[in-house]
Amino acid sequence: MAPNRKEQSDRIKNLTMKRHKDGKGYKKISNQLKISGNTVPAVIMMYRMSHSTTDQSCSGRLPKILQKLGRRKIFQHDNNPKHKFTQGFL
């Protein structure tokens, strides 16, 4: 199992991008900022994909039942009492 990785601060990411735009190499940037040599290209690649150095929110797993769908189920139950409705849907 891989170890947990600590996210770099926004300040470090911005400095990395600034130095990269100035024409510095990966090795010089990593030595100046005292970060891993693999971190520099990772930050630059992330910037190229999202055009931002801030963390992007992940969508994550959707809830089992969405709020709108839950309200619809309750509405259906109110209109038709014979409709099978269990508490597990909410």
N, CA, C and O atoms as a Tinker XYZ file with bonds, in Angstrom:
   360  protein
     1  N      0.845000   -1.171000    0.000000    73     2
     2  CA     0.000000    0.000000    0.000000    64     1     3
     3  C      0.890000    1.234000    0.000000    63     2     4     5
     4  O      1.865000    1.292000    0.749000    81     3
     5  N      0.571000    2.206000   -0.819000    73     3     6
     6  CA     1.387000    3.415000   -0.939000    64     5     7
     7  C      1.188000    4.313000    0.279000    63     6     8     9
     8  O      0.095000    4.355000    0.844000    81     7
     9  N      2.231000    5.028000    0.687000    73     7    10
    10  CA     2.090000    5.928000    1.826000    64     9    11
    11  C      1.235000    7.138000    1.455000    63    10    12    13
    12  O      1.127000    7.511000    0.287000    81    11
    13  N      0.632000    7.741000    2.480000    73    11    14
    14  CA    -0.155000    8.947000    2.244000    64    13    15
    15  C      0.770000   10.069000    1.810000    63    14    16    17
    16  O      1.864000   10.225000    2.353000    81    15
    17  N      0.340000   10.837000    0.849000    73    15    18
    18  CA     1.166000   11.925000    0.343000    64    17    19
    19  C      0.649000   13.246000    0.862000    63    18    20    21
    20  O     -0.557000   13.490000    0.906000    81    19
    21  N      1.579000   14.094000    1.255000    73    19    22
    22  CA     1.210000   15.416000    1.750000    64    21    23
    23  C      1.097000   16.359000    0.557000    63    22    24    25
    24  O      2.004000   16.427000   -0.272000    81    23
    25  N      0.005000   17.073000    0.472000    73    23    26
    26  CA    -0.214000   18.009000   -0.627000    64    25    27
    27  C      0.684000   19.226000   -0.449000    63    26    28    29
    28  O      0.831000   19.739000    0.661000    81    27
    29  N      1.284000   19.687000   -1.542000    73    27    30
    30  CA     2.139000   20.871000   -1.493000    64    29    31
    31  C      1.265000   22.108000   -1.300000    63    30    32    33
    32  O      0.127000   22.154000   -1.768000    81    31
    33  N      1.807000   23.107000   -0.611000    73    31    34
    34  CA     1.043000   24.330000   -0.380000    64    33    35
    35  C      0.900000   25.105000   -1.687000    63    34    36    37
    36  O      1.672000   24.913000   -2.626000    81    35
    37  N     -0.096000   25.978000   -1.730000    73    35    38
    38  CA    -0.323000   26.784000   -2.928000    64    37    39
    39  C      0.862000   27.697000   -3.200000    63    38    40    41
    40  O      1.168000   27.991000   -4.356000    81    39
    41  N      1.524000   28.142000   -2.154000    73    39    42
    42  CA     2.688000   29.021000   -2.311000    64    41    43
    43  C      3.801000   28.298000   -3.074000    63    42    44    45
    44  O      4.411000   28.863000   -3.982000    81    43
    45  N      4.055000   27.047000   -2.695000    73    43    46
    46  CA     5.095000   26.252000   -3.363000    64    45    47
    47  C      4.712000   26.006000   -4.823000    63    46    48    49
    48  O      5.558000   26.097000   -5.713000    81    47
    49  N      3.437000   25.695000   -5.067000    73    47    50
    50  CA     2.991000   25.441000   -6.436000    64    49    51
    51  C      3.141000   26.685000   -7.300000    63    50    52    53
    52  O      3.584000   26.603000   -8.446000    81    51
    53  N      2.769000   27.842000   -6.747000    73    51    54
    54  CA     2.887000   29.087000   -7.510000    64    53    55
    55  C      4.343000   29.426000   -7.793000    63    54    56    57
    56  O      4.676000   29.877000   -8.889000    81    55
    57  N      5.220000   29.210000   -6.802000    73    55    58
    58  CA     6.649000   29.460000   -7.015000    64    57    59
    59  C      7.214000   28.517000   -8.075000    63    58    60    61
    60  O      8.040000   28.913000   -8.897000    81    59
    61  N      6.759000   27.273000   -8.046000    73    59    62
    62  CA     7.208000   26.299000   -9.038000    64    61    63
    63  C      6.832000   26.761000  -10.440000    63    62    64    65
    64  O      7.658000   26.724000  -11.352000    81    63
    65  N      5.591000   27.194000  -10.611000    73    63    66
    66  CA     5.141000   27.639000  -11.928000    64    65    67
    67  C      5.856000   28.914000  -12.362000    63    66    68    69
    68  O      6.183000   29.073000  -13.538000    81    67
    69  N      6.099000   29.818000  -11.423000    73    67    70
    70  CA     6.790000   31.070000  -11.751000    64    69    71
    71  C      8.203000   30.779000  -12.254000    63    70    72    73
    72  O      8.643000   31.345000  -13.255000    81    71
    73  N      8.902000   29.901000  -11.558000    73    71    74
    74  CA    10.277000   29.571000  -11.952000    64    73    75
    75  C     10.305000   28.783000  -13.259000    63    74    76    77
    76  O     11.230000   28.933000  -14.058000    81    75
    77  N      9.295000   27.948000  -13.476000    73    75    78
    78  CA     9.221000   27.200000  -14.734000    64    77    79
    79  C      9.012000   28.159000  -15.911000    63    78    80    81
    80  O      9.615000   27.994000  -16.971000    81    79
    81  N      8.153000   29.158000  -15.712000    73    79    82
    82  CA     7.912000   30.139000  -16.774000    64    81    83
    83  C      9.150000   30.995000  -17.033000    63    82    84    85
    84  O      9.346000   31.488000  -18.144000    81    83
    85  N      9.984000   31.169000  -16.006000    73    83    86
    86  CA    11.231000   31.922000  -16.174000    64    85    87
    87  C     12.282000   31.119000  -16.933000    63    86    88    89
    88  O     13.314000   31.665000  -17.323000    81    87
    89  N     12.031000   29.832000  -17.147000    73    87    90
    90  CA    12.944000   29.017000  -17.941000    64    89    91
    91  C     13.870000   28.133000  -17.131000    63    90    92    93
    92  O     14.803000   27.557000  -17.691000    81    91
    93  N     13.645000   28.006000  -15.827000    73    91    94
    94  CA    14.479000   27.136000  -14.991000    64    93    95
    95  C     14.136000   25.676000  -15.268000    63    94    96    97
    96  O     13.017000   25.352000  -15.664000    81    95
    97  N     15.106000   24.808000  -15.055000    73    95    98
    98  CA    14.903000   23.379000  -15.240000    64    97    99
    99  C     14.284000   22.740000  -14.005000    63    98   100   101
   100  O     14.240000   23.342000  -12.933000    81    99
   101  N     13.810000   21.513000  -14.174000    73    99   102
   102  CA    13.172000   20.793000  -13.073000    64   101   103
   103  C     14.122000   20.629000  -11.888000    63   102   104   105
   104  O     13.728000   20.808000  -10.736000    81   103
   105  N     15.378000   20.286000  -12.184000    73   103   106
   106  CA    16.351000   20.025000  -11.123000    64   105   107
   107  C     16.640000   21.285000  -10.315000    63   106   108   109
   108  O     16.697000   21.240000   -9.086000    81   107
   109  N     16.822000   22.408000  -11.009000    73   107   110
   110  CA    17.106000   23.663000  -10.310000    64   109   111
   111  C     15.923000   24.094000   -9.453000    63   110   112   113
   112  O     16.099000   24.569000   -8.331000    81   111
   113  N     14.727000   23.926000   -9.985000    73   111   114
   114  CA    13.529000   24.301000   -9.222000    64   113   115
   115  C     13.420000   23.445000   -7.971000    63   114   116   117
   116  O     13.151000   23.964000   -6.887000    81   115
   117  N     13.625000   22.140000   -8.107000    73   115   118
   118  CA    13.495000   21.252000   -6.948000    64   117   119
   119  C     14.576000   21.536000   -5.910000    63   118   120   121
   120  O     14.311000   21.450000   -4.711000    81   119
   121  N     15.788000   21.873000   -6.348000    73   119   122
   122  CA    16.850000   22.198000   -5.393000    64   121   123
   123  C     16.587000   23.523000   -4.690000    63   122   124   125
   124  O     16.822000   23.635000   -3.487000    81   123
   125  N     16.105000   24.529000   -5.416000    73   123   126
   126  CA    15.845000   25.833000   -4.819000    64   125   127
   127  C     14.705000   25.780000   -3.809000    63   126   128   129
   128  O     14.780000   26.403000   -2.750000    81   127
   129  N     13.650000   25.038000   -4.136000    73   127   130
   130  CA    12.481000   24.974000   -3.256000    64   129   131
   131  C     12.561000   23.826000   -2.253000    63   130   132   133
   132  O     11.704000   23.703000   -1.378000    81   131
   133  N     13.594000   22.981000   -2.380000    73   131   134
   134  CA    13.790000   21.828000   -1.491000    64   133   135
   135  C     12.565000   20.905000   -1.490000    63   134   136   137
   136  O     12.035000   20.531000   -0.444000    81   135
   137  N     12.143000   20.559000   -2.703000    73   135   138
   138  CA    11.060000   19.593000   -2.867000    64   137   139
   139  C     11.555000   18.468000   -3.768000    63   138   140   141
   140  O     12.613000   18.581000   -4.387000    81   139
   141  N     10.800000   17.402000   -3.839000    73   139   142
   142  CA    11.185000   16.239000   -4.637000    64   141   143
   143  C     11.257000   16.597000   -6.118000    63   142   144   145
   144  O     10.517000   17.450000   -6.608000    81   143
   145  N     12.161000   15.925000   -6.810000    73   143   146
   146  CA    12.294000   16.148000   -8.244000    64   145   147
   147  C     11.074000   15.698000   -9.021000    63   146   148   149
   148  O     10.802000   16.225000  -10.099000    81   147
   149  N     10.330000   14.726000   -8.492000    73   147   150
   150  CA     9.116000   14.255000   -9.159000    64   149   151
   151  C      7.939000   15.197000   -8.938000    63   150   152   153
   152  O      6.976000   15.182000   -9.704000    81   151
   153  N      8.014000   16.012000   -7.897000    73   151   154
   154  CA     6.920000   16.924000   -7.594000    64   153   155
   155  C      6.825000   18.033000   -8.631000    63   154   156   157
   156  O      5.726000   18.446000   -8.999000    81   155
   157  N      7.961000   18.514000   -9.102000    73   155   158
   158  CA     7.982000   19.644000  -10.038000    64   157   159
   159  C      7.227000   19.312000  -11.325000    63   158   160   161
   160  O      6.330000   20.068000  -11.700000    81   159
   161  N      7.549000   18.213000  -12.021000    73   159   162
   162  CA     6.772000   17.925000  -13.232000    64   161   163
   163  C      5.305000   17.613000  -12.941000    63   162   164   165
   164  O      4.442000   17.870000  -13.781000    81   163
   165  N      5.011000   17.061000  -11.759000    73   163   166
   166  CA     3.620000   16.774000  -11.407000    64   165   167
   167  C      2.826000   18.067000  -11.279000    63   166   168   169
   168  O      1.693000   18.153000  -11.754000    81   167
   169  N      3.421000   19.081000  -10.631000    73   167   170
   170  CA     2.751000   20.375000  -10.470000    64   169   171
   171  C      2.557000   21.030000  -11.834000    63   170   172   173
   172  O      1.497000   21.589000  -12.115000    81   171
   173  N      3.576000   20.960000  -12.671000    73   171   174
   174  CA     3.503000   21.586000  -13.994000    64   173   175
   175  C      2.457000   20.890000  -14.864000    63   174   176   177
   176  O      1.707000   21.552000  -15.581000    81   175
   177  N      2.406000   19.552000  -14.803000    73   175   178
   178  CA     1.422000   18.816000  -15.586000    64   177   179
   179  C      0.002000   19.140000  -15.116000    63   178   180   181
   180  O     -0.906000   19.290000  -15.934000    81   179
   181  N     -0.189000   19.248000  -13.794000    73   179   182
   182  CA    -1.503000   19.583000  -13.266000    64   181   183
   183  C     -1.915000   20.986000  -13.718000    63   182   184   185
   184  O     -3.081000   21.233000  -14.028000    81   183
   185  N     -0.938000   21.902000  -13.749000    73   183   186
   186  CA    -1.225000   23.271000  -14.189000    64   185   187
   187  C     -1.612000   23.292000  -15.670000    63   186   188   189
   188  O     -2.521000   24.021000  -16.066000    81   187
   189  N     -0.930000   22.503000  -16.475000    73   187   190
   190  CA    -1.236000   22.470000  -17.908000    64   189   191
   191  C     -2.632000   21.919000  -18.178000    63   190   192   193
   192  O     -3.301000   22.353000  -19.115000    81   191
   193  N     -3.074000   20.965000  -17.363000    73   191   194
   194  CA    -4.390000   20.368000  -17.571000    64   193   195
   195  C     -5.512000   21.282000  -17.092000    63   194   196   197
   196  O     -6.532000   21.413000  -17.767000    81   195
   197  N     -5.332000   21.922000  -15.918000    73   195   198
   198  CA    -6.429000   22.689000  -15.327000    64   197   199
   199  C     -6.227000   24.197000  -15.388000    63   198   200   201
   200  O     -7.138000   24.952000  -15.050000    81   199
   201  N     -5.044000   24.650000  -15.815000    73   199   202
   202  CA    -4.705000   26.080000  -15.869000    64   201   203
   203  C     -4.852000   26.747000  -14.509000    63   202   204   205
   204  O     -5.195000   27.926000  -14.418000    81   203
   205  N     -4.593000   25.989000  -13.463000    73   203   206
   206  CA    -4.663000   26.507000  -12.105000    64   205   207
   207  C     -3.792000   25.633000  -11.209000    63   206   208   209
   208  O     -3.654000   24.432000  -11.441000    81   207
   209  N     -3.200000   26.253000  -10.174000    73   207   210
   210  CA    -2.382000   25.475000   -9.248000    64   209   211
   211  C     -3.173000   25.073000   -8.008000    63   210   212   213
   212  O     -2.658000   24.335000   -7.167000    81   211
   213  N     -4.411000   25.541000   -7.878000    73   211   214
   214  CA    -5.213000   25.183000   -6.714000    64   213   215
   215  C     -5.775000   23.774000   -6.886000    63   214   216   217
   216  O     -5.855000   23.260000   -8.002000    81   215
   217  N     -6.157000   23.163000   -5.785000    73   215   218
   218  CA    -6.721000   21.822000   -5.815000    64   217   219
   219  C     -8.097000   21.863000   -6.463000    63   218   220   221
   220  O     -8.901000   22.753000   -6.185000    81   219
   221  N     -8.355000   20.905000   -7.318000    73   219   222
   222  CA    -9.652000   20.798000   -7.960000    64   221   223
   223  C    -10.516000   19.861000   -7.130000    63   222   224   225
   224  O    -10.040000   18.839000   -6.636000    81   223
   225  N    -11.783000   20.211000   -6.980000    73   223   226
   226  CA   -12.664000   19.367000   -6.194000    64   225   227
   227  C    -12.974000   18.092000   -6.971000    63   226   228   229
   228  O    -13.144000   18.119000   -8.190000    81   227
   229  N    -13.043000   16.995000   -6.259000    73   227   230
   230  CA   -13.359000   15.717000   -6.870000    64   229   231
   231  C    -14.856000   15.489000   -6.775000    63   230   232   233
   232  O    -15.500000   15.943000   -5.830000    81   231
   233  N    -15.400000   14.797000   -7.737000    73   231   234
   234  CA   -16.834000   14.552000   -7.712000    64   233   235
   235  C    -17.181000   13.547000   -6.617000    63   234   236   237
   236  O    -18.202000   13.684000   -5.943000    81   235
   237  N    -16.344000   12.555000   -6.446000    73   235   238
   238  CA   -16.597000   11.558000   -5.409000    64   237   239
   239  C    -17.779000   10.669000   -5.749000    63   238   240   241
   240  O    -18.335000   10.742000   -6.845000    81   239
   241  N    -18.151000    9.840000   -4.808000    73   239   242
   242  CA   -19.252000    8.921000   -5.026000    64   241   243
   243  C    -20.568000    9.657000   -4.835000    63   242   244   245
   244  O    -20.708000   10.464000   -3.916000    81   243
   245  N    -21.523000    9.380000   -5.697000    73   243   246
   246  CA   -22.829000    9.995000   -5.573000    64   245   247
   247  C    -23.574000    9.378000   -4.396000    63   246   248   249
   248  O    -23.347000    8.214000   -4.067000    81   247
   249  N    -24.457000   10.138000   -3.758000    73   247   250
   250  CA   -25.243000    9.564000   -2.668000    64   249   251
   251  C    -26.163000    8.464000   -3.197000    63   250   252   253
   252  O    -26.503000    8.439000   -4.380000    81   251
   253  N    -26.556000    7.565000   -2.311000    73   251   254
   254  CA   -27.382000    6.441000   -2.742000    64   253   255
   255  C    -28.701000    6.927000   -3.330000    63   254   256   257
   256  O    -29.184000    6.376000   -4.319000    81   255
   257  N    -29.273000    7.940000   -2.732000    73   255   258
   258  CA   -30.505000    8.490000   -3.267000    64   257   259
   259  C    -30.365000   10.007000   -3.246000    63   258   260   261
   260  O    -30.035000   10.599000   -2.219000    81   259
   261  N    -30.614000   10.609000   -4.364000    73   259   262
   262  CA   -30.499000   12.051000   -4.454000    64   261   263
   263  C    -31.691000   12.711000   -3.763000    63   262   264   265
   264  O    -32.749000   12.097000   -3.627000    81   263
   265  N    -31.521000   13.951000   -3.330000    73   263   266
   266  CA   -32.579000   14.663000   -2.621000    64   265   267
   267  C    -33.837000   14.785000   -3.484000    63   266   268   269
   268  O    -34.949000   14.574000   -3.000000    81   267
   269  N    -33.658000   15.122000   -4.746000    73   267   270
   270  CA   -34.807000   15.305000   -5.624000    64   269   271
   271  C    -35.572000   13.996000   -5.797000    63   270   272   273
   272  O    -36.803000   13.983000   -5.792000    81   271
   273  N    -34.838000   12.902000   -5.949000    73   271   274
   274  CA   -35.467000   11.602000   -6.115000    64   273   275
   275  C    -36.194000   11.195000   -4.832000    63   274   276   277
   276  O    -37.269000   10.597000   -4.890000    81   275
   277  N    -35.613000   11.516000   -3.678000    73   275   278
   278  CA   -36.256000   11.209000   -2.406000    64   277   279
   279  C    -37.575000   11.940000   -2.247000    63   278   280   281
   280  O    -38.553000   11.365000   -1.768000    81   279
   281  N    -37.611000   13.214000   -2.650000    73   279   282
   282  CA   -38.853000   13.987000   -2.573000    64   281   283
   283  C    -39.898000   13.411000   -3.528000    63   282   284   285
   284  O    -41.088000   13.387000   -3.214000    81   283
   285  N    -39.444000   12.944000   -4.699000    73   283   286
   286  CA   -40.362000   12.362000   -5.674000    64   285   287
   287  C    -40.979000   11.078000   -5.112000    63   286   288   289
   288  O    -42.170000   10.829000   -5.299000    81   287
   289  N    -40.171000   10.266000   -4.427000    73   287   290
   290  CA   -40.683000    9.020000   -3.840000    64   289   291
   291  C    -41.751000    9.329000   -2.791000    63   290   292   293
   292  O    -42.781000    8.656000   -2.735000    81   291
   293  N    -41.507000   10.349000   -1.960000    73   291   294
   294  CA   -42.474000   10.715000   -0.926000    64   293   295
   295  C    -43.750000   11.221000   -1.582000    63   294   296   297
   296  O    -44.850000   10.899000   -1.133000    81   295
   297  N    -43.609000   12.023000   -2.659000    73   295   298
   298  CA   -44.764000   12.549000   -3.377000    64   297   299
   299  C    -45.582000   11.407000   -3.971000    63   298   300   301
   300  O    -46.811000   11.429000   -3.909000    81   299
   301  N    -44.913000   10.416000   -4.543000    73   299   302
   302  CA   -45.619000    9.270000   -5.115000    64   301   303
   303  C    -46.365000    8.510000   -4.024000    63   302   304   305
   304  O    -47.481000    8.039000   -4.245000    81   303
   305  N    -45.761000    8.391000   -2.862000    73   303   306
   306  CA   -46.392000    7.672000   -1.760000    64   305   307
   307  C    -47.620000    8.423000   -1.263000    63   306   308   309
   308  O    -48.626000    7.801000   -0.922000    81   307
   309  N    -47.553000    9.756000   -1.217000    73   307   310
   310  CA   -48.694000   10.545000   -0.758000    64   309   311
   311  C    -49.859000   10.443000   -1.739000    63   310   312   313
   312  O    -51.018000   10.412000   -1.325000    81   311
   313  N    -49.558000   10.392000   -3.027000    73   311   314
   314  CA   -50.614000   10.313000   -4.034000    64   313   315
   315  C    -51.218000    8.917000   -4.133000    63   314   316   317
   316  O    -52.397000    8.775000   -4.458000    81   315
   317  N    -50.438000    7.905000   -3.860000    73   315   318
   318  CA   -50.906000    6.538000   -3.985000    64   317   319
   319  C    -50.485000    5.772000   -2.731000    63   318   320   321
   320  O    -49.374000    5.245000   -2.682000    81   319
   321  N    -51.349000    5.700000   -1.718000    73   319   322
   322  CA   -50.967000    5.032000   -0.464000    64   321   323
   323  C    -50.639000    3.550000   -0.643000    63   322   324   325
   324  O    -49.950000    2.973000    0.199000    81   323
   325  N    -51.117000    2.918000   -1.723000    73   323   326
   326  CA   -50.818000    1.507000   -1.945000    64   325   327
   327  C    -49.400000    1.313000   -2.482000    63   326   328   329
   328  O    -48.895000    0.191000   -2.531000    81   327
   329  N    -48.772000    2.400000   -2.879000    73   327   330
   330  CA   -47.409000    2.331000   -3.423000    64   329   331
   331  C    -46.463000    1.835000   -2.338000    63   330   332   333
   332  O    -46.464000    2.356000   -1.223000    81   331
   333  N    -45.671000    0.846000   -2.658000    73   331   334
   334  CA   -44.731000    0.272000   -1.685000    64   333   335
   335  C    -43.626000    1.288000   -1.396000    63   334   336   337
   336  O    -42.898000    1.687000   -2.305000    81   335
   337  N    -43.501000    1.696000   -0.165000    73   335   338
   338  CA   -42.487000    2.681000    0.218000    64   337   339
   339  C    -41.846000    2.222000    1.514000    63   338   340   341
   340  O    -42.528000    2.014000    2.517000    81   339
   341  N    -40.547000    2.066000    1.486000    73   339   342
   342  CA   -39.839000    1.646000    2.687000    64   341   343
   343  C    -38.973000    2.783000    3.185000    63   342   344   345
   344  O    -38.607000    3.678000    2.422000    81   343
   345  N    -38.654000    2.748000    4.433000    73   343   346
   346  CA   -37.846000    3.798000    5.047000    64   345   347
   347  C    -36.411000    3.766000    4.537000    63   346   348   349
   348  O    -35.699000    4.760000    4.681000    81   347
   349  N    -35.964000    2.677000    3.955000    73   347   350
   350  CA   -34.594000    2.543000    3.487000    64   349   351
   351  C    -34.227000    3.470000    2.337000    63   350   352   353
   352  O    -33.045000    3.652000    2.046000    81   351
   353  N    -35.225000    4.057000    1.679000    73   351   354
   354  CA   -34.932000    4.935000    0.555000    64   353   355
   355  C    -34.399000    6.280000    0.999000    63   354   356   357
   356  O    -33.748000    6.957000    0.203000    81   355
   357  N    -34.638000    6.695000    2.209000    73   355   358
   358  CA   -34.171000    8.006000    2.658000    64   357   359
   359  C    -32.945000    7.851000    3.410000    63   358   360
   360  O    -32.381000    8.839000    3.881000    81   359
